[in-house]
Amino acid sequence: MAIIMRSEFDDIRAHITAEPPRPGDLLELAHSLLDDLELLRTREAILRSHYLALLTAARASVAAEAAGHPAPLTFLQHELAEHGQLPDGEQAQRILSDATAAQAMLTQLDEPAPRRPRTARGPHCGGVSRRLRG
């Protein structure tokens, strides 16, 4: 999938905007698609910035622990609290359970799927009670 550069995006929008609007025309659809694309690009940028902030806080917490900081989770707690994601007492057990289950599933993804033994069968046709002649 090719990524549209910001300048190309602006060129397309300028070209479409320069055309006179005609109801029911493909240009109307193009305007709508460009608006959707702009919204998605903005949302992606916001998500990337949240991810970067969370990653930075996680790395800072790990570094603080390695450096012997008395409260290494401060960075991560601050970032989670800023987004209303700091778990309270009753959520903690559920979150730990979910994390344990997710970790178990991730380790299973790395393992090759077991092969099922194949049994030799005669030629069959669509239905259960039908057999091919021969």
N, C-alpha and C positions, 0 to 999 in steps of 0.2 A: 504494500500500500504506500503510495507516494504521499509525502507530507507537503501540504500547501504552505509556502512561505507567506509571511505577513504581507509582503509587497504584492505577491500574486493575488492574494485574497482581496486586497484593496483595489487592485486593477480590475478584477472581475466585478466587484461591487460597483466601481465607477462606470464600467461599461454597461452594466445592466441598468443602473440608475439613469444613464444618459438617454436610454430608449424611452419613448413615451409609453405610459402604462395602457394596456388594453385588457379589460376584464376577461378572465377565463383564458388568458394567454399563458404560454410557457414562462414568460418573463415574470408573471405574478408568482408562479411556482418557484422560480429561481430566487426571487426576493425572499420568499418564505424559507427556502432551504439555506440561503446565506444567513438569515437571521438565526436559524437553528444552529448552524455551524458556529456562528459568533458566540452564542450562548454556551455551547459545548466547550469551545476553546477557553472561555472565561472560567467555567466550572472546573476544567482540567487544571488550569493554572492555580486555582484556589486549592484544589485537592493536593497538587504537588507541593504547595507551600505548607499545608498542614502536615503532609508526610515528612517534609524536610525538617520541620520544627520538632515533630515527634522523634524522628531518627536522631536529631542533634541532642535532644534531651536524654534519649536512651543511651547514646554514646557517652554523654557527659556523666550520667549516673554510673556507668560501668567504669569510666576513668576515675571518678571520685572514689569508688570502692577500692580500686587498685591502688590509689594514692593514700588510702587510709583515712579519708574524710569521715568525720563523725556522723554525718547524715547524707549518705550517698544518693538516696532516692529523691532528694529535694528537687532536682531538675525535672525528673519525670513526674513527680507529684504535682509540681507547678503547672506543667504542660497539660496534664490530664484534667486538673481542676479548672484550667482556663476554658476548656471545652465541655465542662460538665460531665466528664467521664471518670472522675475519681470514684472508685467503688466504695460503698459504705459496708458496714459489718455484715448485713444479711446477703449482700451480693457476692461477697468474697468467696464463699464456698462454691457457689455456682460457677463463678468465673474460673476458679482453679480446676473444677471438674471439666469445664469446656476446654480449657487449655490443655489438660492432660489427654482428653479425647482427640483433640486436634493434632497434638504431637504424635499420638499413636497412629493416626491416619496418615500423617506425613511420612512416617517411617515405613509404612506399608506401601506407599507409592514408589519408593525406591527399590523395593523387592520385585523381582519378576513374578508375574502371575503364574500360579501352578497350572500345569497342563492337565487337561482332563483326558482320561484314557478314552481312546476311540474304539468302538465296537464295530465289527464288520456287520453290515446289514445288506440285505438284498435290495435290488432296485425298487423304489417305492414311487408311487404317483400321488399327487395332491392329497387324497383322502386316506384315512387310517386303514380302511378295509380294502383298499384297492392295491393290486400288485401289477407291475408291468409284466407282459408275457415274455417268456424267453429264458 
